[in-house]
Structures are given as C-alpha cells and as structure tokens.
C-alpha cells in the first residue's frame, strides 16, 4: 500500500509540477555532496550526476575478526524551469536490492513555485532544526541505524512520502506545513556487529524472569490446595444420597481472588498465573465417592483429591509456561525493520500513522529562530511485555502487544553568529499520553535539547564544532519502580539515570588547495561512560576521484555503558569514490 500511495502522490502532483525542498544543511562536515555539484548539464534545464563507491572494512578484534566490502552506487537527476523543479536520487547496493527495494528511490521530490508559496511533494527528506547533524526537532523521517558508521546525517534518513507547503512572507518570516500519510519506523541491525544491546537484553530479561528455576517453586500450590479442599468438602457434605461418583467444578475465582493468589509473583509472572487460573475456572473434576460418606471419609477424599488436582494444575501450569516460552523466545524482531514482512508488526500503512507539523521561522539581524509543532508516533516500537506473556499463554497474537506510541512535540530553535562563533540550539518537549509515567509500555514525557557552536580557528583551515545532545525523562522515579517490580520499562537505561547526554566534538581541516581534508570526531556518553573516536582523511586524487581512510575506536567502561555490546567493533576502512 505504501508503494501505491507514493506513486499516486507523484502522479497527482505532476499535474501541477513542482520540485524538491532540499535541506542539506546536515551534509557531512567536510564531504562534498554527491548530488548535482559534479553534475553535467545535458541541456539548459537538465542535470545528471552520480557516484560509485567501494568501502573495504576490517574489524581487527579477535572476537570479531573479519573483513567486508561495501559497494554503493548513486544516480541523481534534476530538471528545472522558471516555475518548477524535479529532483530525484536513486541508490543501488545489495541491501536495497535484497531487503529494502523501495529504497531504490532515495528521494524523488517535485516543487512548484507559486508566488510566495512553494509546494513540494514526493518521497522527501525534510530537515527541521538548527543543529549540525544532531537534532531533536527533525522527526518526520526515520533513521537507518543498521550501520553505525554511516557518516552523513542525511544518508541515514529514510525518505518518506510527503507533502510540504512553505510560505515566504514579505518580511523575514517563513511558515511551513508538512504532512505524511504513513510512517516508516527506525531500522536497527538484527545480525552482524551492530545489533543494539537493548534487543537481546529485553529477551534475556524476559526469559530469566519467566523461566528461571525458582519460578515453578513459587507457584501457590498450598493456596490452590486449600481452595480445592474447601470446595470438594462442601460439595460432598451437601450430598444426601451419594452416587458412585460426582463431578465437582473447579471454583470460578473472582478477579480479586486471582489477584490475591498471584500477589507473591512479580509483574512478568503474574499474567502467567492469572491466565492458568482463569482457564481452570469452572473446569469439571470427577471424584469417586463409592461407599458411605462419613465425616472422616469426606475429609479423606477432600484431602486426597485436592492434592491430586493441585498437582494436575501445576503440570498444566508448566505446559503453559513451555508454550509461552517457545512463543516469546522465538519472537522475531524482523518486523521492526521489514515493513509488511512479518505478522507481528503493526500495520503502519494506515492513515492513523500519518504525521503532520507546523513550523514558523524568522530572522532578526544575525539571529535566526523558529518554533514548531509536530504530531506523529515514536519510530522505535514499544512492547507491553505483561500483555505479551498473557497473549502467549492464551495462544493469542502477540502482534497486538507491539505498537508505536503517539507523541506531540513542541519545540523551538535558535541560531546566531556572534563574533567568530556560530551558535545553535534546539529544545523540545516530547509529550506522550502517559502523563504520570506509570505505564511501563509507554514512553514518559521528556525534555530534549541540542546546544553547540562552531568556530573557524585562524590556523590553517581548522574548524572546531562542539555540540551537546541530551534528554531528561520526567517521572523517572516511576521508571525505577517499574524496573524494581520486574517490568521492562521503555525508558529504562543501563545508567539508571533520568538524563542522557552526549558531547560531540569535531575538528576538521583542509590542505593542498582543499584537495586533502582530515577530521576527527569524538562522541562521549557522559552518563554511560562510553566514547567513540572516529578519524578520517580524504584526498582528491584526480578530477572527481577520491580515496578515503576512516576508522572507529569504541570505548565502554563497563556493562552499564550504552556501547557495551559494541566495545569490540573497532574497525578501519579504506574507500574509493568516483563522482561523475
């Protein structure tokens, strides 16, 4: 459906004709864009360009030791006139061919200039916010995190079918409105070296909590036995002319009684207990009572049968556990990145997953500022683990337990050139529907920000860029409490802190008439005690032929570090790139 909506948008707009809203403020710090800069003008209004690249990457750590080749190809087509413009970007690699064929069209955007209005539509990448490759306001497009090493911010973004309308007022004000009929989720790697640690941690915690050796031992067998004893005894006492056997129904327990019985279990185990008790409610039990029913015999039968059927219930419980465990442990996470390929993934090709936003920006002297509003959904999935266990126990579809939280984002940004410094900042309030923060399956409200500056140092061509991107989770006390009680809270993190800050420092320089560029980027996770160091050097050999050497060193202090699962993923890479 997504493909057809996209195609329809293209053809409808061709009736009006228009072109791309190209927001490449976030292209790589030093890299030249692979768009039309090197393109050839085949006519007065048509441009053709492209690139071919091959990256050879080596992971030297003994636990990961391997090499891989990463070829990439891209073609860019641009047609423009006085009133219209069409800009298309196509990319070719093994991943797009085999896994994400719709990514073959990276962007295909059309724009029409209608006086003070600019109307754009197609498959677009829309960048809102003033940060440099770091944003908390740029939320329309999802990110591709399958390769940690993708250098350019814009290359990580996934194009989205979109309509964008901008009004440029006679004064320095710009009003923008954007709408997407669908939503693409963030992509993460499910194999290879860049699998996020949160994925396996969630599955391991679920398995260890549900299926550890103590779990069955905690089953309230004595409580069940007492209930059965009382039920059987009362039934037998009421019989005046005893038959050879009678049928006793397992008591129909109220929700309060079930809650009382399961109270000693943690939050993940309770659904299992409740499911088995509800399934047994009213179940017929046949008891042999041949002979005279004396008080002693009634007590004897009640005791014997209550023990017998309590044992039976425990076996039923074990069987249900095994069934639920198989479903949960084999839960396939592919749906989170492969749209429509797995039944567990919510169907996001629906209008309810559409996104829209408004942005008002303006300038006053050397100062730029903007405010904006966005409504959509988190692009990382939330999982209601307790509901998943209950669904698994009952044989239901656990797809219903995976969803994407609706979210409102209110934000503003600010930029100013003061002396030698270019200051930039973004601030946003992320508002979910769990205002009190009690629901572990829903993200808490949070405050997020970007603060930074860059400056040209009067030494050769050195540029220093420093930014902080951070967030603060409101009601984190409840997150801690949920984790303590056995819940898997969507806002829980290894550092066990409400804040999460990263300091990003980039130092770059140009040499040999700008034919040689070098840079080093350092990312420091303040709360999680981890860091990434990425040096890079790029040289223009001849015309549009480049060679580039890059690498990454990843440091994680301990298991609580955010990059702990990637601590051995150091790599070096040699790349060759040709632009035409």
N, C-alpha and C positions, 0 to 999 in steps of 0.2 A: 504493500500500500504506500509506503514511504516513497518508493521509486515513482509511482504514478502521480502522487501529489506533486512531487518535484517537477516532473515533466509537464504537468498541467500548468503549473505556475510559470514555467518557461514560455509555453506557447501563448498563454493569455497575455503575458506581458510583451511578447513580440508584436502584438497588435499596436501597442503604444511605443515600443522601442525605448531602451534605456541602457545604462551601464553601471560599472562597478563602483561601489563605495570601498575604496582600497585604503584601509587603515594600517599601513605598515610602519607605524611608529615603534613597533616592537620587533623589527627585524634584528638579526644578530648584531651585537655591539659593533663589530668590525666587518662582518661579512657583507659583500655586495649582494644585493638581491638577485635572485635567479629569474626575475620577471623580465620586463622589456628593456632593461638598461643596456643589454647587449644585443637587443633585437635588431633585425634588419627591416627596414621599411620597404615592403614589396610594392606598395602604392602609396598615395598621399594619405590614406586613412587606414592602412592595414599594417600591423606589425606581427612578426613571427620570431620567436626566440625559444630557447630551451637549454637543457643541460644534460650531461651524462656524468655520473659519478660512481666510483668504486671505493668502498672503505674496507680495509683489511684490519681486523681487530684481533688482538691476542690477550687472553686472560692468563697471567703467569702464575697465579696462586696454585699450589699443588692440589688443593681440593676442587679446583675448577678448571684446571689447565686445559685450554682448548683454543682454537683459532676459528674465525669465521669471516666470510666475505659478504659484504653488504652492497649490492649494486642498486643504483637508483637512476631513474630517468624522468625527465620532465619536459613538457611542451607547453608554451604559452602563446595564445592567440589573442590579438586585440584589434578591434575595429572601432573607429570613432568618426563622428561627424560633428557639426556645429551644435546639434541638439541631443545627440545620443552617443552611447558608448557601450560596447560589449567586451568583456574581459574574461577569458577562460584559461584555467590552469589544469593541466592533466598530469598525473604522475603514474609511473609504472614501476612496480617492484613485485617480488614474489608474494609479499603479504597482501597487497591489493588484489592481485590476481587470484590467490587461493582462498583468502579469508574475508576480505572486505572489498568485493568487486565494485560497490558503489563509490569507493574512494578513488576509483579511476578518474572521476571528475572531482578534483580537489576543490575547485571553485568554478562557478560559471555565473557571473553576475552581469546584469544589464542595468543601465542607468539612463534616465531621461531627464534633461534639464528643462524645467517648466517655469521659467521666470525665476522667482526667488525660491522655488521648490526644486528639490532633487529627489526623484523617485527611483528606488533601486529594488530589484528582486532577483531571485535565483538561488543558487547554492552559495552562501556567503560566509565569510568570517568577519564578524563585527567586533571591533575592539573598543570598549568603553573604559575610561580611566586614564590616569596620567602617570602611572608607574612605568618603569623601564623594564619590560619583560616580567614584571611582578605586578599582579593585580588582585584586588578583592571586589572590584566593581565589574570586571569583564566576565559575564556569567552566561551569555547566550550560547556560546559554543562549548562543547565538551573537550576534554583533553585526552590525548593518546599517551598513556604512561607505560606502554609496553616496552619502550626502550628508554631507560633513564638518561641515555646520553644524547638524545635529540637536542641539538644546541640552540636552535632558534625557536623562540616562543610561538611565532606564527605557524611554524611547521608542526607543532604539537597540537594545534587546534584542528577540530574536525568540522568541516563545512556543514552548514545547516540550511535547509530550505527556508527562506526568509523574505519578508517584505520590509523595506526600510524607507521612511519618508523624512526628509530634512527640510527645514525652513530657515533660510538665511535672512535675518531681519536687516533693515537698512542700518540699524545700529549694531555694534559688535555683540550680537546675540544669535545663538543657533538653537533651534528646537528640533529634537529628533524623536521619532516614534518607530518602534520595531515590533514585529510580530512573527512568530514561527508557529506553524500548525502542529509540529511534532517536537519530540525531544530525543536526542541521542545521548546515551549515558557515557560516562568516562570509561575508558578502556584500561585494563590492567593486564599484566602478563600472568598467565596461568602455568607457564612452563619456562624453563631456562633460568638464567641467573637473576632476573628482575621481578620475581614473584613477590608481591608485598607480604610482609610478615604477618599482617593482620588477618589474612585469609586462613593460613594454617593455624594461627593462634586460636581463632574462633572455633574451628573444627576440633582442635585438640582439647580446648576447654570444655566444649560440649560433650565430647566423648568421655573425658576423665571424670566429669561431674556426674554424668548419667550412668556410666557403666563401670565405675571403679568397684573393687571387691567388696566394699562395705555397703554398697547400695542395697542389695537384696537383704543383707543382715538388718538393715534399718526398717524393713517392712514391718508395719504394726500388726504382726500376727496375733499378739495377745488381745488387742482391741477387737480384731475381727473374730477371734475365737469366742470372746465374751458375748459379742453381739449374736453370733450363731447359737451359742449355748442358750441364751435367754429366749431367742426366737423358737428354737426346737422344743425347749421345755414348756413354754407357754402353749404351744400348739398341741403337744401331747397331753398336757393337763386338761385341756378343754374337751378331749375326746371321751365320750361316754361309752360307745360300743366300738372298741378298736378293731379295725380291719387288719389284714395280714401286713399291709404296708400303707404308708401315706405319703403324700407329696407336700413338702414344705417349700415355700418360695423364699429365696434369699431376700432379706429385708430391703425394701426400697428406701434408700437413705436420702435424707434431705441434703441440700447444699451445705447447711450448717454442720451436719454430722460428718459429711465428707471432708469439709474444711478442718474439723476438729481432728479427725483421724490422720490427715496429711500434714498437720501443723508442724510436726517434727522434721519434715523434709525441707530441703532448700527449694528455691524458686524454679529451678530447672527440673527437679524431681517431682514436684507436686503435680504437674499436669499428667505424668505417667500414673501416679497413684489415683488421681481423680478419674482418669479415663477407665482404668480397670474396675474401680468400684461402681462407676455408672454402668458399665457393660454387664456387670453381675447383678445389678438391682432387679429384683423380681424373678431371677432365674430359678426354675423349679428344681428341687432336690428330693429324690425318693429315699425313704427311710424304712427299713424292715423293723416292724414292731410286733411280730407274732408272739402270742402269749398274753399273760395278764399284765396290765400296766400298773405296777405298784409305784410308789413314790421313788423308791431306790432304783427301780428299773428305768424310770423316766430320767432320773439324774444320770444313770449309767449311759443310756442311749444318747442323751443330750451331750454328755462329755465326749463320748466316742465319735459321734457324728460331727460335732463342732471341730474337733481336731482333724478329722478326715477331710472335711471340706475346706478348712483353713489351709491345709497342705495343698489341696487342689487349686485354691485361689492363688497361692504363691507360685505354683507351676504355671498357671495362666499368666501371672504377672511376668515371670521370666520369659515366657514365649513372646509376650507383647513387647518386652524390652528388646529382645533379639530382633524382632520385626522392625521396631522403631529405629534401633541402632543401625540396621542394614540400610534403611532409607536415608538416614541422616549422614552416616559415614560415606555413603556413595553419592551424596548430594553433589551434583555437577555445577560448578561455578561458571561454566561457559556462558550461560545465559546473560551474565552481566556484561559481556562484551560482544556477543554474537546475536544480534537482533533477530528474533523470529526463528532461531535455530534450536531452541530448547523450550519445552513447555513450562519450565519453572520461571521463565522470565515474564514479568507483567507485559502485556501488550501496550507498548507506548505509541503505537500508530493510532492514537485516538486524540480527539480534539482536547480532552481534558489534560493532556500532557503538553498542550501548547504553551508558549511563553510570550510575554509582551512586556514592554518597558517604555518609559519616557525619560528624556534627558534634556536639560536646559543648560547650556554652556555660554560663557561670555568672557570678554577680556576687558581689562582696565589698565592701560599702560603696560607695564611689564608683567602684570599679574593675570593669570588665567584661572578660572574657577568654573565649577559645574555642580549641579545636583541632579539626582536621578532616582527613579523608582523602577523596580523590577518584580514581576511575579512569574514564578515557574516552579521547578522542583529541584531538589538536590540531585546531582548527577552521579552520586555514589549510592548504592542501594542500602536500605535499612532492612534488618531481619528481625522479626519478632520470634525469638528463639523458643519462648514458652509456648506460643501458638504452634510453632513448627513441631515441637515434641508431641503436642496433643493431636495435631493433624496426622502425624506419622503413626501414633498409637491407634487412631481410628481408621487408618487407611485412606485418609483424605489427601487432597492435592496440596502439597506444601508450597506451591506457587503462590497461594494466597497470602503467605507469610512474608513474601518479599515485595517491597514497594519502595517508591521514591517520595520522600517527604515533600509536601508542598511548602513553599517558602516565599516570603516577602522580603525584599532587600531595599532598604532606604540608605542612600549614600550621597557623599559629596567628595569632590577632589579639588586640589589646589596646586597651582604651579606658579613659580615666579623666578625671574632672573635677577639676582642681586649681586652686584659686582661681578666676580668671576664665577659665581656659583649658580647652578640651575637646580632649584629646589622643587620637589614634587611630593605629593601626599595624596592618599586615599583613605577614607574612613567609611565604614558601612555597619549597619545594624541588620543582622540576619534574624528574621522573626519566623519561627515555626509556630505550630498550633499547640505545642506543649509548653505553655507559658510557665507552669510551675516546675517543670523539669522532672516530673515523677515517672513518666513513661520511658523505660529504657530503650524501647524500639523506635523512638522519635528523637531527633536531634534537639538539644536545648537551644534556646535563643543565645546568640553570641554577638560580640563586637569584634570586628576585624579591621586591620589597617595596613597601610604601606607608608613608610616615611623614608625619605632619602634625598640625595643630591648627587650631582656630578660636577667636576671641575677640570678644566684643562690646565695642567701644570706647565709653567714656562720652562720646560726641559725637554728638548726634542719635541715629540708629539704625544706626550703622555696624557692620558685621560684617566681620572680616578672616579669611580662610580661606587657609592656606598648606599645600600638600602636595607631597611628592616621591614620584614613582613611578619605579622603576628595576629593572634586571635586570643580572645578571652571568653571562656564558656560561662554563661550565667547559670547560677544554681548548681555549681559543680559539687557542692556538698551532697546533693541528691544522687549525683552520678557515683560518688564514692560509696554511698549507702547501697545503691543498687548492686554495685560490684561486690560489696561485702556480703550481700544476701544471695549471691550466686547468679545474678542476672548478667547478661552480656549487653552492656550499655553502649549505644552508638557513639557516645562522647568519651568513653574511657580511653586513656592512653597510658603508655608504659611509665611515663614520668610521674603519673598520678598528680598532675597539676592542671589548674584551670587555664593557665596561659601556655601558649606555644609560640615562641619567637625564633626566627631565623635571621641572621645577619649575613647579607650577601655583599661581597666586595669584589669588584672587577677592576683590574689595572690593565690598560692596553696602550700600545704604542705603534707608530708607523715608521718605516725605514725605507731607504732606497727608492725615493720618489713614490712612496706609498705602494710599492710592489711587494714589500715584506711587512706583514702585520704579526704582532705577537700579543698575547694576553694571558692572564691568569685569573681564574675565578675561584673564590673561596666561599663556601657556604658553611656557616656554623650554626648548629642547632643548640640554642642556649640552654633550654630546659632538659633536653635529651642527651646532652654531652656527646654530640657526634659532629663530624665535619666531612666535607668533600672538597678536594683540591683538584682543579681541572686546568692545566696549562694547555696552550695552543699556539702554534706558529703556522702561518700560511704564506706561501710565496707564489707570485705570478711568474711562471717560467717563461712563457711566451704568449703574446696576444691574450687569448681567453683561456689558457691552460694553467691550472693551479695544482699545487701539491700542498698537502696539509698534514701536519703531525699533531696529534692531541692525545690526551690520556686522562685518567682519573685515579685518584687515591682516596679511599673511603676509610674513615676512622670512626669506630664505635667504642665508647669507653666500656660498656657492659651490656647485659641483655636488655636493660631498660632503654637503650639507645634506639631511636627511631630507625636508624640504618643498620641495626644489629644483624639482620638477615642478609645484608649486602656487604658485610665487612670484608669479605674475601673477593669482592668483584672488581679489584683493581684491574685496569686494562690500559693498553697503549693501542693507538690506531694510526694507520697511515692511509690517507685518502688522496685520490686523484679526481680532478673535476675539470670538465671542459664545458664552457659556455658558448653558445652559438646564437 
